């Protein structure tokens, strides 16, 4: 069995504004650790995979950053999507590329901007998930929920349907659920039958094609078109095909419709680092639960997150604030309001303030 990792690196990272910008989104920044999130994703895979089995898929601008960060990665392995149209088009492109080389290869589709604190456990489970995918299943990792989150999708699984691959447990997926409101999230948590949707997927390339044909006929047609473009090495035609693809995630395009999906418990210290407040679980904190990057003096200040390297930040009587200072913009918001950053981004777009994006 050949295992190929496809790192999805085309995200814009707008929820980490003002540090994350279109010129360098969050996956190419050292937000969670000392290295960029993209570099950490690659390094996490290398004990299990040779570099030639690692592909990336992104836009042209991100592809240049990928080459800068990992210059030893072959140009042929850096796939460029003509337009950013969410994960379904990008993963059709990547899987088509792998399919041309080896239809029986297993593809592991992994976001470039996740944190995994227990990489050895992750690699062990990834190997087991690859074995399940080689058997023809679509496979995903489900994160055991620790609180009734409303920012994640959920996976409803049959806890009485355990099967084993490489001595790791897997369960049959019953359904995927949209991001719930708080009461529904509490029900999901109490039932013990739901995982958070990690956004990581595995499939054998030819099995992926069969699942598209059976459950997502429109996308199967798109796949055949993309495959034809790659076979002909026709970049102009590929750009035309991408131009009329729906902007859709692989969850909506296939995973929510398909049968024969297994989920493996992803108990490997996962975080999608989706918003600034998620860093409270990753950065060291002082005795008053302040998490800081940059010299900070805190006087009667509690539960604040500060990103202000190279400068002194003084906090006096502040509680539950997020403070992010960059060369051209300053963000100050309450911790519970960091999801509203998208409204700032929309305002900047409508106001023509592209220099801040």
Secondary structure as a PSIPRED ss2 file (coil, helix, strand):
# PSIPRED VFORMAT (PSIPRED V4.0)

   1 X C   1.000  0.000  0.000
   2 X C   1.000  0.000  0.000
   3 X E   0.000  0.000  1.000
   4 X E   0.000  0.000  1.000
   5 X E   0.000  0.000  1.000
   6 X E   0.000  0.000  1.000
   7 X E   0.000  0.000  1.000
   8 X E   0.000  0.000  1.000
   9 X C   1.000  0.000  0.000
  10 X C   1.000  0.000  0.000
  11 X C   1.000  0.000  0.000
  12 X C   1.000  0.000  0.000
  13 X C   1.000  0.000  0.000
  14 X H   0.000  1.000  0.000
  15 X H   0.000  1.000  0.000
  16 X H   0.000  1.000  0.000
  17 X C   1.000  0.000  0.000
  18 X C   1.000  0.000  0.000
  19 X C   1.000  0.000  0.000
  20 X C   1.000  0.000  0.000
  21 X E   0.000  0.000  1.000
  22 X C   1.000  0.000  0.000
  23 X C   1.000  0.000  0.000
  24 X E   0.000  0.000  1.000
  25 X C   1.000  0.000  0.000
  26 X H   0.000  1.000  0.000
  27 X H   0.000  1.000  0.000
  28 X H   0.000  1.000  0.000
  29 X C   1.000  0.000  0.000
  30 X C   1.000  0.000  0.000
  31 X C   1.000  0.000  0.000
  32 X C   1.000  0.000  0.000
  33 X C   1.000  0.000  0.000
  34 X C   1.000  0.000  0.000
  35 X C   1.000  0.000  0.000
  36 X C   1.000  0.000  0.000
  37 X H   0.000  1.000  0.000
  38 X H   0.000  1.000  0.000
  39 X H   0.000  1.000  0.000
  40 X H   0.000  1.000  0.000
  41 X H   0.000  1.000  0.000
  42 X H   0.000  1.000  0.000
  43 X H   0.000  1.000  0.000
  44 X H   0.000  1.000  0.000
  45 X H   0.000  1.000  0.000
  46 X H   0.000  1.000  0.000
  47 X C   1.000  0.000  0.000
  48 X C   1.000  0.000  0.000
  49 X C   1.000  0.000  0.000
  50 X C   1.000  0.000  0.000
  51 X H   0.000  1.000  0.000
  52 X H   0.000  1.000  0.000
  53 X H   0.000  1.000  0.000
  54 X E   0.000  0.000  1.000
  55 X E   0.000  0.000  1.000
  56 X E   0.000  0.000  1.000
  57 X E   0.000  0.000  1.000
  58 X E   0.000  0.000  1.000
  59 X C   1.000  0.000  0.000
  60 X H   0.000  1.000  0.000
  61 X H   0.000  1.000  0.000
  62 X H   0.000  1.000  0.000
  63 X H   0.000  1.000  0.000
  64 X H   0.000  1.000  0.000
  65 X H   0.000  1.000  0.000
  66 X H   0.000  1.000  0.000
  67 X H   0.000  1.000  0.000
  68 X H   0.000  1.000  0.000
  69 X H   0.000  1.000  0.000
  70 X C   1.000  0.000  0.000
  71 X C   1.000  0.000  0.000
  72 X C   1.000  0.000  0.000
  73 X C   1.000  0.000  0.000
  74 X C   1.000  0.000  0.000
  75 X H   0.000  1.000  0.000
  76 X H   0.000  1.000  0.000
  77 X H   0.000  1.000  0.000
  78 X E   0.000  0.000  1.000
  79 X E   0.000  0.000  1.000
  80 X E   0.000  0.000  1.000
  81 X C   1.000  0.000  0.000
  82 X C   1.000  0.000  0.000
  83 X C   1.000  0.000  0.000
  84 X C   1.000  0.000  0.000
  85 X C   1.000  0.000  0.000
  86 X H   0.000  1.000  0.000
  87 X H   0.000  1.000  0.000
  88 X H   0.000  1.000  0.000
  89 X H   0.000  1.000  0.000
  90 X H   0.000  1.000  0.000
  91 X H   0.000  1.000  0.000
  92 X H   0.000  1.000  0.000
  93 X H   0.000  1.000  0.000
  94 X H   0.000  1.000  0.000
  95 X H   0.000  1.000  0.000
  96 X H   0.000  1.000  0.000
  97 X H   0.000  1.000  0.000
  98 X H   0.000  1.000  0.000
  99 X H   0.000  1.000  0.000
 100 X H   0.000  1.000  0.000
 101 X H   0.000  1.000  0.000
 102 X C   1.000  0.000  0.000
 103 X C   1.000  0.000  0.000
 104 X C   1.000  0.000  0.000
 105 X C   1.000  0.000  0.000
 106 X E   0.000  0.000  1.000
 107 X E   0.000  0.000  1.000
 108 X E   0.000  0.000  1.000
 109 X E   0.000  0.000  1.000
 110 X E   0.000  0.000  1.000
 111 X E   0.000  0.000  1.000
 112 X C   1.000  0.000  0.000
 113 X C   1.000  0.000  0.000
 114 X C   1.000  0.000  0.000
 115 X E   0.000  0.000  1.000
 116 X E   0.000  0.000  1.000
 117 X C   1.000  0.000  0.000
 118 X C   1.000  0.000  0.000
 119 X H   0.000  1.000  0.000
 120 X H   0.000  1.000  0.000
 121 X H   0.000  1.000  0.000
 122 X H   0.000  1.000  0.000
 123 X H   0.000  1.000  0.000
 124 X H   0.000  1.000  0.000
 125 X H   0.000  1.000  0.000
 126 X H   0.000  1.000  0.000
 127 X H   0.000  1.000  0.000
 128 X H   0.000  1.000  0.000
 129 X H   0.000  1.000  0.000
 130 X H   0.000  1.000  0.000
 131 X H   0.000  1.000  0.000
 132 X H   0.000  1.000  0.000
 133 X H   0.000  1.000  0.000
 134 X H   0.000  1.000  0.000
 135 X C   1.000  0.000  0.000
 136 X C   1.000  0.000  0.000
 137 X C   1.000  0.000  0.000
 138 X E   0.000  0.000  1.000
 139 X E   0.000  0.000  1.000
 140 X E   0.000  0.000  1.000
 141 X E   0.000  0.000  1.000
 142 X E   0.000  0.000  1.000
 143 X E   0.000  0.000  1.000
 144 X E   0.000  0.000  1.000
 145 X C   1.000  0.000  0.000
 146 X C   1.000  0.000  0.000
 147 X C   1.000  0.000  0.000
 148 X C   1.000  0.000  0.000
 149 X C   1.000  0.000  0.000
 150 X C   1.000  0.000  0.000
 151 X C   1.000  0.000  0.000
 152 X C   1.000  0.000  0.000
 153 X C   1.000  0.000  0.000
 154 X E   0.000  0.000  1.000
 155 X E   0.000  0.000  1.000
 156 X E   0.000  0.000  1.000
 157 X E   0.000  0.000  1.000
 158 X C   1.000  0.000  0.000
 159 X C   1.000  0.000  0.000
 160 X C   1.000  0.000  0.000
 161 X C   1.000  0.000  0.000
 162 X C   1.000  0.000  0.000
 163 X E   0.000  0.000  1.000
 164 X E   0.000  0.000  1.000
 165 X E   0.000  0.000  1.000
 166 X C   1.000  0.000  0.000
 167 X C   1.000  0.000  0.000
 168 X E   0.000  0.000  1.000
 169 X E   0.000  0.000  1.000
 170 X E   0.000  0.000  1.000
 171 X E   0.000  0.000  1.000
 172 X E   0.000  0.000  1.000
 173 X E   0.000  0.000  1.000
 174 X E   0.000  0.000  1.000
 175 X E   0.000  0.000  1.000
 176 X E   0.000  0.000  1.000
 177 X E   0.000  0.000  1.000
 178 X C   1.000  0.000  0.000
 179 X C   1.000  0.000  0.000
 180 X C   1.000  0.000  0.000
 181 X C   1.000  0.000  0.000
 182 X H   0.000  1.000  0.000
 183 X H   0.000  1.000  0.000
 184 X H   0.000  1.000  0.000
 185 X H   0.000  1.000  0.000
 186 X H   0.000  1.000  0.000
 187 X H   0.000  1.000  0.000
 188 X H   0.000  1.000  0.000
 189 X H   0.000  1.000  0.000
 190 X H   0.000  1.000  0.000
 191 X H   0.000  1.000  0.000
 192 X C   1.000  0.000  0.000
 193 X C   1.000  0.000  0.000
 194 X E   0.000  0.000  1.000
 195 X E   0.000  0.000  1.000
 196 X E   0.000  0.000  1.000
 197 X E   0.000  0.000  1.000
 198 X E   0.000  0.000  1.000
 199 X E   0.000  0.000  1.000
 200 X E   0.000  0.000  1.000
 201 X E   0.000  0.000  1.000
 202 X E   0.000  0.000  1.000
 203 X E   0.000  0.000  1.000
 204 X E   0.000  0.000  1.000
 205 X H   0.000  1.000  0.000
 206 X H   0.000  1.000  0.000
 207 X H   0.000  1.000  0.000
 208 X H   0.000  1.000  0.000
 209 X H   0.000  1.000  0.000
 210 X H   0.000  1.000  0.000
 211 X H   0.000  1.000  0.000
 212 X H   0.000  1.000  0.000
 213 X H   0.000  1.000  0.000
 214 X H   0.000  1.000  0.000
 215 X H   0.000  1.000  0.000
 216 X C   1.000  0.000  0.000
 217 X H   0.000  1.000  0.000
 218 X H   0.000  1.000  0.000
 219 X H   0.000  1.000  0.000
 220 X H   0.000  1.000  0.000
 221 X H   0.000  1.000  0.000
 222 X H   0.000  1.000  0.000
 223 X H   0.000  1.000  0.000
 224 X H   0.000  1.000  0.000
 225 X H   0.000  1.000  0.000
 226 X H   0.000  1.000  0.000
 227 X H   0.000  1.000  0.000
 228 X H   0.000  1.000  0.000
 229 X H   0.000  1.000  0.000
 230 X H   0.000  1.000  0.000
 231 X H   0.000  1.000  0.000
 232 X H   0.000  1.000  0.000
 233 X C   1.000  0.000  0.000
 234 X C   1.000  0.000  0.000
 235 X H   0.000  1.000  0.000
 236 X H   0.000  1.000  0.000
 237 X H   0.000  1.000  0.000
 238 X H   0.000  1.000  0.000
 239 X H   0.000  1.000  0.000
 240 X H   0.000  1.000  0.000
 241 X H   0.000  1.000  0.000
 242 X H   0.000  1.000  0.000
 243 X H   0.000  1.000  0.000
 244 X C   1.000  0.000  0.000
 245 X C   1.000  0.000  0.000
 246 X C   1.000  0.000  0.000
 247 X C   1.000  0.000  0.000
 248 X C   1.000  0.000  0.000
 249 X C   1.000  0.000  0.000
 250 X H   0.000  1.000  0.000
 251 X H   0.000  1.000  0.000
 252 X H   0.000  1.000  0.000
 253 X H   0.000  1.000  0.000
 254 X H   0.000  1.000  0.000
 255 X H   0.000  1.000  0.000
 256 X C   1.000  0.000  0.000
 257 X C   1.000  0.000  0.000
 258 X C   1.000  0.000  0.000
 259 X C   1.000  0.000  0.000
 260 X C   1.000  0.000  0.000
 261 X E   0.000  0.000  1.000
 262 X E   0.000  0.000  1.000
 263 X E   0.000  0.000  1.000
 264 X E   0.000  0.000  1.000
 265 X E   0.000  0.000  1.000
 266 X C   1.000  0.000  0.000
 267 X C   1.000  0.000  0.000
 268 X C   1.000  0.000  0.000
 269 X C   1.000  0.000  0.000
 270 X E   0.000  0.000  1.000
 271 X E   0.000  0.000  1.000
 272 X C   1.000  0.000  0.000
 273 X C   1.000  0.000  0.000
 274 X C   1.000  0.000  0.000
 275 X C   1.000  0.000  0.000
 276 X H   0.000  1.000  0.000
 277 X H   0.000  1.000  0.000
 278 X H   0.000  1.000  0.000
 279 X H   0.000  1.000  0.000
 280 X H   0.000  1.000  0.000
 281 X H   0.000  1.000  0.000
 282 X C   1.000  0.000  0.000
 283 X C   1.000  0.000  0.000
 284 X C   1.000  0.000  0.000
 285 X E   0.000  0.000  1.000
 286 X C   1.000  0.000  0.000
 287 X C   1.000  0.000  0.000
 288 X C   1.000  0.000  0.000
 289 X C   1.000  0.000  0.000
 290 X C   1.000  0.000  0.000
 291 X E   0.000  0.000  1.000
 292 X E   0.000  0.000  1.000
 293 X E   0.000  0.000  1.000
 294 X C   1.000  0.000  0.000
 295 X C   1.000  0.000  0.000
 296 X E   0.000  0.000  1.000
 297 X E   0.000  0.000  1.000
 298 X E   0.000  0.000  1.000
 299 X E   0.000  0.000  1.000
 300 X C   1.000  0.000  0.000
 301 X C   1.000  0.000  0.000
 302 X E   0.000  0.000  1.000
 303 X C   1.000  0.000  0.000
 304 X C   1.000  0.000  0.000
 305 X E   0.000  0.000  1.000
 306 X E   0.000  0.000  1.000
 307 X E   0.000  0.000  1.000
 308 X C   1.000  0.000  0.000
 309 X C   1.000  0.000  0.000
 310 X C   1.000  0.000  0.000
 311 X C   1.000  0.000  0.000
 312 X C   1.000  0.000  0.000
 313 X E   0.000  0.000  1.000
 314 X E   0.000  0.000  1.000
 315 X E   0.000  0.000  1.000
 316 X E   0.000  0.000  1.000
 317 X C   1.000  0.000  0.000
 318 X C   1.000  0.000  0.000
 319 X E   0.000  0.000  1.000
 320 X C   1.000  0.000  0.000
 321 X E   0.000  0.000  1.000
 322 X E   0.000  0.000  1.000
 323 X E   0.000  0.000  1.000
 324 X E   0.000  0.000  1.000
 325 X E   0.000  0.000  1.000
 326 X C   1.000  0.000  0.000
 327 X C   1.000  0.000  0.000
 328 X C   1.000  0.000  0.000
 329 X C   1.000  0.000  0.000
 330 X E   0.000  0.000  1.000
 331 X E   0.000  0.000  1.000
 332 X E   0.000  0.000  1.000
 333 X E   0.000  0.000  1.000
 334 X E   0.000  0.000  1.000
 335 X H   0.000  1.000  0.000
 336 X H   0.000  1.000  0.000
 337 X H   0.000  1.000  0.000
 338 X H   0.000  1.000  0.000
 339 X H   0.000  1.000  0.000
 340 X H   0.000  1.000  0.000
 341 X H   0.000  1.000  0.000
 342 X H   0.000  1.000  0.000
 343 X H   0.000  1.000  0.000
 344 X H   0.000  1.000  0.000
 345 X H   0.000  1.000  0.000
 346 X H   0.000  1.000  0.000
 347 X H   0.000  1.000  0.000
 348 X H   0.000  1.000  0.000
 349 X H   0.000  1.000  0.000
 350 X H   0.000  1.000  0.000
 351 X C   1.000  0.000  0.000
 352 X C   1.000  0.000  0.000
 353 X C   1.000  0.000  0.000
 354 X H   0.000  1.000  0.000
 355 X H   0.000  1.000  0.000
 356 X H   0.000  1.000  0.000
 357 X C   1.000  0.000  0.000
